[in-house]
């Protein structure tokens, strides 16, 4: 971040630290790259950093878009990773980026474009330059467009279209790409028309222009497309993201806001059963700190996606959320964490004894409201109570493993995944399973949603571990870097300890109990440079992919789209 700030001291009106706050460090680092500025006729006029080209009103610059067909005529598309600063989560063509102001890439088109394309195909899709250097890239034209992503970021490009047909083994970089698909002509038609499961999907505006002006007139005749180069620059003007969900995740955020009010009312009414004033205060303390209430809302969202949702789903969600907060109260005592959701932890705001008592009471209330609910049929109540009871047991077992890990010399990756499967994922799995059961879903769908919830929870915890060392205390609502200082056996730490690298700063800080901010920052840099944070991110992306795979088995509807957006939000959320 400091390197980026030094580059752009001339940008007096922009607080770069604030603009880039919370964004992925790999992505912010690329903001230093210099793009090629061009006039309206694509003549080079100079260069500016990527951030200057895209921030505020932006500057016109040169870009390229690769459209790769395999020998069967299928087109490779990608979904941009949530870590991307501009247009995260949208579906786009095979590869799209900018030639840089460096030797080879700053040559006139198409030479500089092909050099840049080979670089990015390797970086994003893992296709070596030794392979792409033998490909025949067909430059079929260019177009100019401008499209604003949000208040801060904009694209203004002259985008050059490169067509290539070849076989390729791809290894997507999860920091750049969250999903890839090979689409046949029928799939492409559905995608661009928003038909079938593509309904409501956000497609990159430049990809739509490529389709409209360069591909669709002769598609699927790839040879004809490759030979139909256009001399003039196509002027597409000001574009908008014209999807029903203009910002990826908006449908989920809307659902979250709507359902949260209902479920929070049930939660607070339920906790109002406690008449002892101090105990009631301790029980409601964490809820005053806010939170998205994911676990409270997931049963309802799942119910809407797979069956008949009703008010009983709110009670079910409230029950699980109250029990979840019981585990947080005890967890903070065990770890001696002083902050939770930006507030003093319950044991700090009150005392250890009261916090323990409050947690116990919350567990009781969680089961009590479930048993009393008039919306939950008796034939389903026993299953729900049994499943939630099993969840509490798994959470306790996972918590105990976590405690004992600190005293063990060796903790393997498999040990860690098993631990978080109980401590974290069991709750998400239960939310999904019980929500489907209560909605009257078939056994097959119930099991499928449980798999979705399990992988959602694993992705959630792995991202939480990453956020702990990349966030800040104010944003996190808990001490930043506390996992490192406390010697927590996260996947990041396990990978670092097993790496065989020296990592002196990390080893000095790890498990020290306390340290200076500078020492902690140095330790975190070593974790990043060693590849340990990247490894944890890759594992998170693996479980993210498995979660999406479960959702693809469902009949598509708006509620399923909300679950897909929820799944994607685990990559960028702050809990």
N, C-alpha and C positions, 0 to 999 in steps of 0.2 A: 504493500500500500504506500509506503514512503517513497519507493522508487517511482510509482505512478504519480504521486503528488509532485515530486521534483520536476517531472517532465512537463507539467502543465501549470506552472506557477503563473503563466500569463492569463489563465482563465480566472480572472478576478471575481466574477460573479457566481462562480460555481464552487460549492463545498464538495470536493471530490470524495473526501472521507465519508461524508453523509450519503452521497450518491451511490457509492460502491459498498456501503455497509451491508453486511449480511450476504453478499454475493460470494460465490465460490472463488477461492484464491487462484486456482488455475485459470479461471475465466478472467478475473480481474487482471492477472498478469499479462494476458494477451492484449489488454487495452493499451499497452505500450507500443504495440506493433504499428508501423506507419503505413497507412493506406495511400493509394495514388489518387490525387485530386484531378478531375477532368472538367473541361468545359462541356457545353451542350453537344458538341460534335465528338466527344470522347478524346479530345486532345489533352495531353498531360499538362497540368498547370502547376504542379508541385506535389507536396505530400503533407499529411497531418496524421497524428496519432489516431488510432481507432476510436478512442473515447471522444476526441474532438469531432470526428466525422459523424458520430451517432448521437451525441448529447445535445439537448436543447433543440435548436433549429437545424442542426446538422450541416454537412457540406457534401456536395455531389462528389462521388468517388466511383472508381471502377470495381466491378465485381464479376464473378463467373458462377455459372450453374452447370454442373455435370449431370447429364441424364444417361444412366447406364442401363442398357438392355442386355440380358443374357442371350445365349444362342437359341433359346426357345421363344424369345420375344417378350419375356417378362421384364417389367421395369422395376428397378430397385428404388424404394422410397425409405425415408427415415423419419423418425419422430425426434425432434430436437430435445435434448436433455433438459431437465428442470433447472440445471445449473447455469444454462445459457442466460446471459444478461438481457439480450433482446430476443423476442419471440420464443421464449421457452415453452416446450410442450406442444408446439404446432407440428403438423406433418408437412414435410417438404420433399423436394427431389433428392436424388442420390447424394449429392454433395454440393454445398453452396458456401462461398466465402469470398475473400478478396485477394488479389495479387498484391504483394507488398513492395515497398520501395527498397528492394534489395536486388543485387545483380542476378540476372536471369528472369526475374518476375516483373521487373519494370520495363522490359522490352515491349515494343508495340505488339498488339494482338495480331495473330493468335499465340505467338511464341511464349510471351510472358504468362498468358493465361494457362497454357498447358503445363508450364513449369509449376505454377501455383496449384493447379489441380492435382498434379502428382504428389505434391507435398501434403495437401489436405486429405487426399484419399488414403494416404498412409496414416496420417494422424487420426482421422476420424473412423475409418473403416478397417485399418490394419492391412491394406493392400500395398505391398512393398513397391518402391519406385522401380525396382528391377523388373517388376511385372508391368506397371503402368507405362514405363518408358517405351515399351514395345506396342502399346495400343495406338490405334488410329483415332485421334480425336477430330471430329468434324465440327468446325465452327459454323453454325447455321444462322447466326445473326445476333442482334442485341436489342435491348429495350430499356427505356428510362422510366422509372416510377419513383414515387415518394409515398411512404406509408409510416404513419406514427404508431408506435407500439403503446406508449403511455405518455404521461406528461413529461417525462424525462428523456425518453429514447425515441429516435426516428431513423428510418432508412431512406436514403436518397442516393440511388445507384443508377449507373448504366451497366446493366447486367448482360454479360455475354454467355450465350448458350452453347455448350459443348456436348455433342452426341457421340456415344461410343457403344459398340456392341462387342462384348467379350465375356468370357467366363471368369469368375472371380471368387476366391474364397475370402469371406469377410470375417473380421474380428472387431466388432464395433467397440469404440472407446466409450464407456458409460458416462464419462464426463462431458461428452459431446452428443451422444445418441442414446436414447432410452429404448427405442424399438426400431427394428427394420422389417420390411416385408417385400417380397417379390410379387408384383401384381400382373396378372394376365389382362388382356384387353377388356374383358367383362368387368373385372375388379376395378380397373382404372375408370371405366365409365360410371360405375356406381359411386366411386369416391368423388369424382368431380361433379356429380349430380346430387351428392348428399343422400344417396339412396341406401337402403338396407342398414347395416350396422354403422355406416358412415354418417348417418343422420346426426347433425349437431357437431360433427368433428371440425376442429379448427385447422384449416389448410393455409399454409403460407401464401401470402398474396402474390409473391413472385412466381410460385409454382403454378398458380391459377393463370397467370399471364403467359407462362411458358406453354401451358396446355392450350390455351385459347389461340395464341398467335403462331406457335411453332410446331406443335404436335398434332392436335386434333384434326386439322384439315386433311392429313394423309395417314393418320394413325389407323391401323397398326403396321402400315408398310414402312418399316424402318429404313430400308434402302432409299425410298423416296424422300423421307424426312431428312436423311443425311445429305442428300444432293440438292435440297431446296433452300440454299442459303439466301438470306435477305440482305440486301446491301444497305438499305436505309435503317436508321434507328427507329424502332417502334416507340411512339410516345404514348405511354399509358396513363400519365397524369397522376393525380392524387388518389391513392387507393385506401380502402378501409378494410378492416377485418370484419366481414359481414356474416359471421356465424351467429347463431342464436346464443352461443357462449363466446362472446367477443374476447374475453380474457380466459385462458385455460383455468379451470377450477371454479368459475363463477357459479355454475349450477350447484356445485357442492357447497360453496359459501352461502348461497341463498338458502339451500336446504338446512344448513347448519344454523343460520340465524333464525329460521322459522321454527325448527323443532326445539332449539335450545330453550326458548322461552317456556314452552310447555313442560319440558322435563325438569327445568330448574324450579318451577312452581311446585311440582310434586316433591322434589328433593327437600326444599325448605319447609314445606308443610309436614313432611315426614320427620324431619329433625326436630320440628316443633313439639313432637311428642315428649321430648325431654323437658321436664319442668324444673330440674335443678339448674339454677341460673349459670353458675360457673361452668358446669359440664356442658350445657347447651352452647355457651360461647365458644368453648374449645371445639365442639363438634362442627360448628358452622364457620370456624375461623378460616379454613382453607378455601371454602367456597367463595369467600369475600375477595379472594385473590384472582378471581376470574378463571380462565381456562376454556378451551373449546368444547369440553364435554363430549369428546369423541365416543368414549365407551358408553355414554348414556344414550347417544343418538344412533349408533350403529345398529342396534336391534330393529329400530323403526325403519332405517334406510334399507336394511336387508329385507324386512317384511314387505316393503313397497316394491322391491325388485323381484321377489320370487313368489309372492302370494297375496294374501289379504292382510293388510296392516290395519291395526285398530288401536284404541287407547291403551290396551293392555301392554303394547310395546313401550309406551312411555313409562309405565310403572316398572316394567322389566329393566329398561335402561336406567331408571333412577336407582333401582336396587343395586345393579352392578356398579354404578358410579359411586354410590355411598360406600360400598364395600371396597372399591378401588381407593377411595380417600382414606379409609381405615388402614390400608396397607401403606399408604404414603406417610401417615402419621408415625407408624411404627418404624418404617424405613428411615425416616429422618432421625429418630432417636438412636437407632442402631449405628448409622453413619455419622451421627452428630453434625449433620448439615444444619446450619443456622437459618437458611433462607429457603422458602418454597413459594413459587409464583409471585416473587417480589415482596413477600411479607415475611415476618419472623415465622419460623417453623412453630408448630403448635407447642412443642416442648420448650421453646424459648419464650414464646408469648405467655405461656402459663407455667408449667413445670412438668418434669418427666412423669410423675405419678398421674397428674390430671390428663396428660396426653395419652398415656396408656389406657386409662379408664375411658377416655373419649373414643379411642379407636375401638375398644371392645363394644361400647354402646352402639357405635355406627354399624358394626358387623351385625348386631342383633336387629337393629332397625331395618337393615337391608333385607333380611329374611322376613321380618314381620310384615312389611308393606306388600311383599310378594304374596304372602299367604292370605292377606286381607283383600286383595284386589278383586272387585266384582267382574272385571273384564277378562280374567284368566280362568278358563274352564278347569274344573277339578281334575279332568283326565290328563291335562297337561301340567298341572301344578307339581305333581310328584317328580316328573322328569326335570322340570326347571330347577326345583330345589336341589335335586340330586346333582345336576350338572354344575350348578353354581357352587355347591359344596365341594365338588371335585376340583373346581377351579381354585377355590381358596386353599385347598390342600396342596395343589401344584405350585401355587404362588409361594406358599410357606416353604415347600421343599426347595424351590429355586432360590428363595431368599437365604435359606440355611447354607446351600451350596456356595452362594456368593460370599457369605460370612467366612466359611471355611477356606475358600480360595486364598484369602489373604494370609493364611498360615501355611499354605502348601508351597513347596519349592517349585513344583512344576504344575502348570495348568495348561492343558492342550486346547486347541481350537474346538475340538469335538466336545470337551468338557464345558467350554463357554457356551456353545450353541445349545447344549442340553440345559444349561442353567437358565438362559434367557427364554428358552421354550417354556419353562415353567413360570419364571418370575414375571415375564411380560406377555409372551405370546398366548399363554393359556387364557388370559382375560379377553383378548381380541377374538380368539377362537370361540370362546364361550358366547360372546356377544353375537357373533355371526350364527353359530349353531342354534342358540335359543331363539334368536329373531326369526330364523327360517322355520323352526318347529312351530312357533306361535302363529306363524302366518299360514300354516297348513301345507307347507311344501313337502314334496316327496322325499323319501329317505335318501335317494341319490342326490338330490339338490341340497339337502341338509348337509350331507357329507362333503359335497363340493364347496359349500359356503364355509364350512369349518376349515377346509384346506386354505381357502382364501384368507380367512381370519388369522390362521396360523402364520402364513407368510407375510401378511400385513404387519403382524406384531413383531416378527423377526426384523423386517425392514425398519420398522419404527424404532426398535431398540438400537440397532446398529447406527441409524442416523442420529439417535439421541447421544450415543457415544461420540460421534463425530462433532456434533454441535457443542458438546461439553468443552472441547478443546479449541474450537474455531469461533465460538460465540463470545459474548461479553456478559458480565454479571447482570447488568441492567436489562438486557434483552432476554437472557435466559430465565431470569427470576430466581436463580440459584448461583452459587459461586462458580465462575468460569474456571475450568481446569481442575476442578475439585477431584475428578476421578484420578488424575495423574498424581496429585499431591497426596491423596489418600492411599495410593498404591492399588487402585482397583484393577482387577484382572479383566479388562475389556479386551476385545479382539485386537484393538490397536496396540495395546501394551503387550499382549501375548505375541503378536507378530514381531514387534520391536525386540523383545527379549530373546526371541528365537532366531533373530536375523544374523547373529554373529558379528554385527557391526559394533563399533566402539560406543557411540552415543553417550559421551561423558556427561553432557548436561541433563539428558533424560534420566540417566542412572543416578545422578546426584539428587534430582528433585523427586523421582518416583518413590512414593511412600514416605517422604520426609515429614509429612504432617503440616508443614508450612514452608514458605520460601518467598523470595522477593519476586515482584512482577517481572523483572528482567530475566531472572533465572528460569521462571516458568515459561516465558516467551521463547527463550533459547531452547528449552527442552521440547516445546511444541514444534519449533522449526526443524529440529532433528527428526521428530516423528514424521513430519511431512517430507523431508528430504530423503529419509530412509525408505519411503514407499509404504509405510505402515498405514497411514491414513488413506492412501489410495486403495490399499488392499481391502480395508474395511468398507470403503465405498463400493468397491466391486462386489463384495458379498451382499451388501444392501441392495444393489441393483439386481443381483441374482434372485433374491426373494421377491423383489418388486416385479420381476418378470413372471415368476411363478404365480403370484397373486393375480396378475393380469390374465394369465392363461386360464385360471379358474373362471374369471368373469366372461371370457370369450365363449364358454360353454353354455351361457345363459341366453335365452331369447332376448334380443335387444329391445330396450324401452328406455324412456327418460330416467327412470330410477336406477337402471343398470349404469347409465352414463354417469350418474352422480357417484356411484361406487367406484367407477374407473377414475374419476377426478379425485376422489378421496385417496385412492391408492397412489396416484401421482403426487398428491400433496405431502405424502410422507417423506418425499425427497427434499422438500424445501421448508417444511413447517418448523416452527419453534413451539415446543410444547409448553 
